[in-house]
Amino acid sequence: MEAAVPPFPDDVEVLKVLLASALQKIDQIEANARARENATAAMIAHLKLQNAKLRREQYGPSAERTERLLGQGELELEDLEADAAEDERAAEVAAAKTATIAAFERRKPARKPLPDHLPRERVVIPVPCACPACGGDRLSKLGEDVTETLEVIPRQWKVIQTVREKFACRDCEKITQPPAPFHVTPRGMFGPGFLAMLLFDKYGQHQPLHRQAERFVSEGVPLSVSTLADQIGTTCEALMPIFRLIEGHTFAAQRLHGDDTTVPVRAKGKTITGRLWNYVRDDQPFGGNDPPSVVFHYSRDRRGDHPRRHLGAWSGILQADAYAGYNELYAPNREPGPILEAGCFAHARRKFFELADVEGAARRKSRGEKPGMIYPIALEAVQKLDALFAIEREMNGQSPAERLAMRQALSAPLMAELHDWLNTQLGRISRNHDLAKAINYMLRRWDAFTRFLTDGRVCLSNNAAERALRCVPLGRRSWLFCGSDRGGQRAAVAYSLIQTCRLNDVDPQAWLADVLARIADHPVSRLDELLPWNWRLSQLALAA
């Protein structure tokens, strides 16, 4: 038998109510579907990003662009999470209008508890004096539920008034008064905490002074950009003794990483391209106990006499790219001693990787663009170089002797095979081909690329210098250019201090504030106590 179809009501108003209810249900179903779809997309993006990070931790970077792609993944995940939260809220609003369909509730990631070191403010909600059910007043406490909410107090400003009382001696009538408190800026009015924040925000967080000034005005403290610039100049000058100590420590190393990058500089109505050079001391890959450090230098151009001046009194192993300005440093009869070149395999691999960009070609093809040529020789070269990097990751942190033994046993045969393979491939292609240029980049510097087989202190890449130099291109996006050559020199000093703190797991702003407060009264003979690595040990001792 066919099921009986319920009759439709004849009342128009009843039909309108039923139609509105049906439309509400449809809206709720659509809202739930959108919320479920965006929640699924957010979860997929989260899992992909987590998988990429785990693969990077276990296997190292599989491509030169890995870190940039991870950053893009973070931004994509932020938007997807925001979309999912917005649609979930819309589904809840739609569900409130109907009692038959429950709102979609997405699975949210587990939240970590709020840090224990944060102060807690206890707010107790008053309880009723009588039972709301029966009106009785014999209430007894059974327990309590605590809901924690993270809140932030806006930055607080204060003026410290240091009172210096004057006294007169009734016997000799001499007037005495304590000395005025020290200010980094002569006749200044800014404390070390403010100056540390100003310097760190400009060079550590890439916030130009005019943006900081706008923020200060919104907080009720109007300060001109010229006033703030004065504080930056005087603060950098006060920290120069610390910079010189870091420079001396860096160039006391027997092995250095060196690199440089561009920095636009204003000059007579136009912008020129200056340079920031950095030299990194990092002995941790071969188990060294000396703390890492980095020193920056500024120059108006990229002439070779700049690195020759920086390294004029230094000798040892220099890990750098194939910049021709270094060539005179590698002369065998150089005084005060020879500098040995160590090649960077990351630079060599990058040239092959660009010719074997499989992912980039697929991406361009999906957009309807003409994909670039993928060269099997370049792809095979990348795989051979990746095998060497895999061996290096296994020996990270071991002593130079242990590293050298593993390299002789595992890496030396691969290098010999790579040398033969490169020569064979070079004979098969045109000498003007991009592949030939990438191959010759290694073959013409083969002694530099095999340096790691004879010295366990040498690293396979120059990534230590590139990581320390990354703060400059990040800052370029915010402040666009340095105002002058003096500005470039101040940037070099500030970057040296801040990046050395980061290499030693020290909070740069906290270190700057403490050093600026103490440096005037600190004995010159004990100035090394203020170096970031020594400062960190003293802070740990105080906390113990």
TAHUTA-V923014 format. One record per pair of residues at least 4 apart in sequence whose ideal C-beta (glycine too) atoms are under 7 Angstrom apart, sorted by the first residue. I is the first residue (numbers start at 0). J is the second residue. D is the distance in Angstrom with one decimal. If there is no record, write none. Layout:
i=(I	I)
j=(J	J)
d=(D	D)
This chain:
i=(8	8	10	11	12	13	14	15	16	17	18	19	20	21	22	23	23	23	24	24	24	24	25	26	26	27	27	27	27	27	28	28	29	30	30	30	30	31	31	31	31	32	33	33	34	34	34	34	34	34	34	35	35	36	37	37	37	37	37	38	38	38	39	40	40	41	41	41	41	41	42	43	44	44	44	44	45	45	45	46	47	47	48	48	48	48	49	50	51	51	51	52	52	53	54	55	55	55	59	59	60	60	61	62	63	63	64	65	66	67	68	69	70	71	72	73	74	75	76	77	78	79	80	81	82	83	83	84	85	86	87	87	87	88	89	90	90	90	91	91	94	94	94	113	113	113	127	128	129	129	129	130	130	130	154	156	156	159	161	163	163	163	165	165	166	167	167	168	168	181	182	182	183	183	183	183	183	183	183	184	184	184	184	189	189	189	191	191	191	191	192	192	193	194	194	194	194	195	195	195	195	195	196	196	197	197	197	197	197	198	198	198	198	198	199	199	199	199	199	199	200	200	200	201	201	201	201	202	202	202	202	203	203	205	205	205	205	206	206	206	207	207	208	208	208	208	209	209	210	211	211	212	212	212	212	212	213	214	215	215	215	216	222	222	224	225	226	227	228	229	230	231	231	232	232	233	234	234	235	235	235	237	237	238	238	238	239	239	240	240	241	241	241	241	241	242	242	242	242	243	244	244	244	244	245	245	245	245	245	245	246	246	247	248	249	249	249	249	249	250	252	252	253	253	254	254	254	254	255	255	255	255	255	255	256	256	256	256	256	256	257	257	257	257	257	258	258	258	258	258	258	258	259	259	259	259	260	260	260	260	261	261	262	262	262	262	262	262	263	263	263	263	264	264	264	264	264	264	264	264	265	265	265	265	266	270	271	273	273	273	273	273	274	274	274	275	275	275	275	275	276	276	276	276	276	276	277	277	277	277	277	277	278	278	278	279	279	279	279	280	280	281	281	282	282	283	283	283	284	284	284	285	285	285	285	285	286	286	286	290	290	291	291	292	292	293	293	293	293	293	294	295	295	295	296	296	297	297	297	297	298	299	302	303	303	303	303	304	305	306	306	306	306	307	307	307	310	310	312	314	314	314	314	315	316	316	316	316	316	317	317	317	317	317	318	318	318	318	318	319	319	319	320	320	320	321	321	325	328	328	329	329	331	333	333	339	340	341	341	341	341	342	342	342	342	342	343	343	343	344	344	344	344	344	344	345	345	345	345	347	347	347	348	348	348	349	350	350	351	351	351	351	351	352	352	354	354	354	354	354	355	355	355	355	355	356	356	357	357	358	359	359	360	360	360	360	361	362	363	363	363	363	364	373	374	374	375	376	376	376	377	377	378	379	380	381	382	383	384	385	386	386	387	387	387	387	388	388	390	390	390	391	391	394	394	394	397	397	398	399	399	399	400	400	401	402	402	403	403	404	405	406	406	406	406	407	407	410	410	411	411	412	413	414	414	414	415	416	417	418	418	419	420	421	421	421	421	422	424	424	425	425	428	428	428	429	430	431	433	434	435	436	438	439	441	441	444	445	446	450	450	451	451	461	462	463	464	465	467	469	470	470	470	471	474	475	481	481	481	482	484	485	486	487	488	489	490	491	492	493	494	495	496	497	497	498	499	499	500	500	500	500	501	503	503	503	505	505	505	505	506	507	508	509	510	510	510	511	512	513	514	514	517	517	518	521	521	521	527	528	529	530	531	532	533	534	535	536	537	538	539)
j=(13	14	14	15	16	17	18	19	20	21	22	23	24	25	26	27	96	97	28	97	99	100	29	30	93	31	93	94	97	100	32	100	33	34	89	90	93	35	90	102	103	36	37	86	38	83	86	87	90	103	105	39	103	40	41	79	82	83	86	42	83	105	43	44	79	45	76	79	80	83	46	47	48	75	76	79	49	76	108	50	51	72	52	72	73	76	53	54	55	69	72	56	69	57	58	59	60	65	388	392	65	66	65	352	349	352	68	69	70	71	72	73	74	75	76	77	78	79	80	81	82	83	84	85	86	87	105	88	89	90	91	103	105	92	93	94	102	103	95	102	100	101	102	117	147	149	131	136	134	135	136	134	135	138	218	218	220	190	180	176	177	179	174	176	175	172	174	172	173	519	187	189	187	191	194	233	234	237	515	189	229	230	233	193	194	230	195	512	515	516	196	512	197	198	230	234	515	199	508	511	512	515	200	508	201	211	227	230	231	202	231	234	493	511	203	204	497	507	508	511	204	206	211	206	207	208	231	490	493	494	497	497	507	473	474	477	478	210	211	477	477	478	212	224	227	228	213	224	214	215	227	216	222	223	224	227	217	218	220	221	222	221	226	227	228	229	230	231	232	233	234	235	489	236	489	237	238	515	489	492	493	515	518	242	492	496	243	492	244	526	245	496	514	529	530	246	492	495	496	247	248	526	527	530	249	292	294	495	499	530	250	294	251	292	278	280	292	293	294	313	280	315	315	316	315	316	456	457	278	279	280	315	317	318	279	281	318	461	463	464	278	306	317	319	464	277	319	320	461	464	465	468	274	275	276	301	275	468	471	472	272	274	273	274	275	471	481	487	270	272	479	480	270	271	273	480	481	483	484	487	270	480	482	483	271	480	299	297	298	299	481	487	298	300	301	295	297	471	490	491	295	296	298	305	306	309	293	294	295	464	467	468	293	294	309	293	463	464	467	291	292	291	463	287	289	287	291	396	395	396	458	398	399	402	455	456	396	397	398	503	532	502	503	499	502	467	495	498	499	502	495	491	494	495	309	491	487	488	490	491	305	484	324	307	323	324	327	308	309	310	324	325	328	311	327	328	328	338	335	335	336	337	338	338	339	341	454	456	457	325	328	338	340	341	341	343	457	458	461	325	343	461	343	346	461	440	444	329	333	338	338	340	337	337	338	450	447	447	450	451	457	347	444	447	448	450	347	460	461	348	384	387	448	459	460	349	460	461	462	384	440	441	352	381	384	353	437	440	355	377	380	381	437	356	381	374	377	433	434	437	373	374	377	378	381	360	371	361	373	362	363	371	364	370	371	373	365	366	368	369	370	371	370	378	378	434	379	380	424	434	381	434	382	383	384	385	386	417	388	389	390	413	391	410	413	459	392	459	405	409	410	395	459	401	402	405	401	402	402	403	455	456	404	455	405	406	455	407	455	408	409	410	411	451	452	411	452	414	452	415	452	416	417	418	449	452	419	420	421	422	445	423	424	425	438	441	442	426	428	438	435	438	432	434	435	435	435	435	437	438	439	440	442	443	445	448	448	449	450	454	457	457	459	465	466	467	468	469	498	473	474	494	498	475	478	479	486	487	490	486	488	489	490	491	492	493	494	495	496	497	498	499	500	501	507	502	503	531	505	507	510	531	507	531	532	535	510	531	534	535	510	511	512	513	514	531	534	515	516	517	518	529	521	529	529	525	526	529	533	533	534	534	535	536	537	538	539	540	541	542	543)
d=(4.5	6.3	6.8	6.5	6.7	6.4	6.1	6.3	6.4	6.4	6.4	6.4	6.6	6.5	6.3	6.3	5.1	4.8	6.3	5.8	6.7	6.0	6.3	6.1	5.3	6.3	4.4	5.8	5.6	4.6	6.4	6.7	6.4	6.2	5.2	4.2	4.4	6.1	5.2	6.9	3.9	6.2	6.3	4.8	6.0	6.9	4.0	4.9	4.4	4.4	6.4	6.3	5.3	6.5	6.2	6.7	4.7	4.3	5.0	6.4	4.5	3.5	6.3	6.3	5.4	6.2	7.0	4.0	5.1	4.5	6.4	6.3	6.2	5.8	4.7	5.1	6.2	5.9	7.0	6.2	6.4	6.9	6.5	4.4	6.8	5.6	6.4	6.2	6.3	5.9	6.5	6.4	6.7	6.2	5.6	6.8	6.0	6.1	6.3	5.6	4.2	6.9	6.0	6.6	5.4	5.9	5.5	6.4	6.6	6.6	6.3	6.6	6.8	6.3	6.2	6.6	6.9	6.3	6.1	6.4	6.3	6.3	6.4	6.3	6.3	6.2	5.8	6.6	6.6	6.3	6.6	6.8	5.5	6.6	6.4	6.2	4.6	4.9	6.7	4.6	6.3	6.3	3.5	6.2	5.6	5.7	6.0	6.4	5.3	6.5	5.0	6.1	4.6	6.5	6.4	6.8	5.5	6.7	4.9	5.4	4.9	6.7	5.8	4.6	5.3	6.4	5.0	6.2	4.9	4.4	3.9	6.9	6.6	6.8	5.7	5.9	5.6	4.9	5.5	6.2	6.7	5.8	4.5	4.8	5.6	5.7	6.0	5.0	3.7	4.1	6.4	4.8	6.2	6.3	5.7	5.0	5.6	6.0	5.2	3.6	3.8	6.0	5.9	6.2	6.5	6.8	6.2	5.9	6.6	6.3	6.4	5.5	6.1	6.0	4.2	6.5	6.7	5.4	4.2	6.1	4.7	4.5	5.8	6.1	6.9	6.3	6.6	6.5	4.0	6.1	5.7	4.7	5.4	5.7	4.2	4.2	6.8	5.2	5.5	6.7	6.1	4.5	6.1	5.0	4.7	6.0	6.7	5.3	6.7	6.4	6.6	6.5	5.9	6.9	5.2	6.2	6.7	6.5	4.6	6.8	5.2	5.1	5.3	5.9	6.1	6.7	7.0	6.7	6.5	6.3	5.9	6.4	6.7	6.5	6.6	6.4	6.4	6.9	4.7	5.0	6.2	6.9	6.4	6.0	6.7	6.2	6.4	6.8	6.7	5.9	6.5	6.6	6.6	6.1	6.9	6.3	5.0	5.7	6.5	6.4	6.4	6.4	6.0	5.9	6.2	5.3	5.9	5.8	5.5	6.8	6.4	4.6	6.3	5.3	5.8	4.7	4.7	6.8	4.6	5.0	4.1	6.7	4.4	6.7	5.7	4.3	5.2	6.9	5.1	6.7	6.2	6.5	5.6	7.0	4.2	6.7	4.8	5.3	4.5	3.7	5.2	6.9	5.7	4.2	5.9	5.9	6.5	7.0	6.3	3.7	5.8	5.3	5.1	6.5	4.4	6.9	5.8	5.4	5.1	6.5	5.2	6.5	4.8	6.6	5.1	6.3	5.9	6.1	4.9	6.3	6.6	3.7	6.8	5.3	4.2	6.1	4.8	6.9	6.5	5.8	5.9	5.7	5.4	6.5	4.9	5.7	7.0	6.4	6.5	5.4	6.8	5.3	4.8	6.7	5.1	5.6	5.7	5.4	7.0	6.2	6.8	4.7	6.8	6.6	6.5	6.4	5.6	6.9	4.9	5.9	5.5	5.2	6.9	5.4	6.8	4.6	4.8	4.9	5.1	6.0	5.0	4.4	4.7	2.4	5.2	6.3	6.4	6.9	5.8	6.8	5.4	6.6	4.9	6.0	5.9	4.9	5.6	6.0	5.0	5.6	3.7	4.2	6.5	4.8	6.6	4.5	6.3	4.9	5.6	6.4	5.0	3.9	4.5	4.8	5.5	5.5	3.8	4.9	6.7	4.4	4.4	6.0	6.9	6.2	6.8	2.9	6.7	6.0	6.5	5.9	5.6	6.0	6.9	6.3	6.0	6.2	6.0	6.8	6.4	6.0	3.1	6.1	5.7	6.6	4.8	5.4	6.8	6.9	6.1	6.9	6.9	5.2	6.2	6.8	4.5	6.3	7.0	6.1	4.9	5.9	7.0	6.1	5.8	5.2	6.7	6.8	6.3	6.7	6.7	4.5	5.8	5.1	6.0	5.5	6.6	6.5	4.2	6.0	4.4	6.7	4.8	6.9	5.4	3.8	3.9	6.9	7.0	5.3	3.9	5.9	6.0	6.6	7.0	4.9	5.4	6.3	3.9	6.5	5.9	6.8	6.0	5.1	5.7	6.1	4.5	6.5	3.9	5.9	6.0	4.5	4.2	5.1	5.3	6.8	5.5	4.8	3.7	6.0	6.2	6.7	6.1	6.1	3.8	4.0	5.4	5.9	6.5	6.4	5.8	6.3	6.4	6.8	6.3	3.9	5.3	5.5	6.4	6.8	4.2	6.9	4.9	6.9	4.4	7.0	6.8	6.0	6.2	6.4	5.3	5.7	6.6	6.2	6.7	6.5	6.4	6.1	6.8	5.4	6.7	6.4	7.0	6.0	6.6	5.8	5.9	6.5	6.6	6.3	7.0	5.0	5.4	6.9	4.8	6.7	4.8	5.1	4.1	5.3	6.9	6.1	3.1	5.0	6.5	6.1	6.5	6.2	3.8	6.4	3.7	6.4	5.7	4.3	6.4	6.4	5.5	5.2	6.8	6.0	6.5	6.5	5.4	6.3	6.1	6.4	6.1	6.5	6.8	6.1	6.2	6.6	6.7	6.3	6.3	6.2	5.0	6.3	5.8	6.8	6.6	6.3	6.1	5.0	4.8	5.4	5.4	6.4	5.1	6.8	6.5	6.3	6.1	6.5	6.0	5.4	6.7	5.8	5.8	6.0	7.0	6.3	5.3	4.2	6.0	6.3	5.9	6.6	6.0	6.8	5.1	6.3	6.1	6.0	6.3	6.5	5.8	6.7	4.0	4.6	6.1	4.4	6.6	6.4	6.4	6.6	6.8	6.2	6.0	6.4	6.7	6.1	5.5	6.1	6.7	6.7	4.5	6.4	6.6	5.5	4.1	4.1	5.3	4.7	6.6	4.7	4.7	6.0	5.2	4.5	6.7	5.0	6.3	6.1	6.4	6.5	6.0	5.8	5.8	6.0	6.4	6.3	5.5	5.1	5.1	6.9	6.7	6.5	6.3	6.4	6.2	5.3	5.9	6.5	6.3	6.9	6.6	6.4	6.4	6.4	6.5	6.4	6.5)
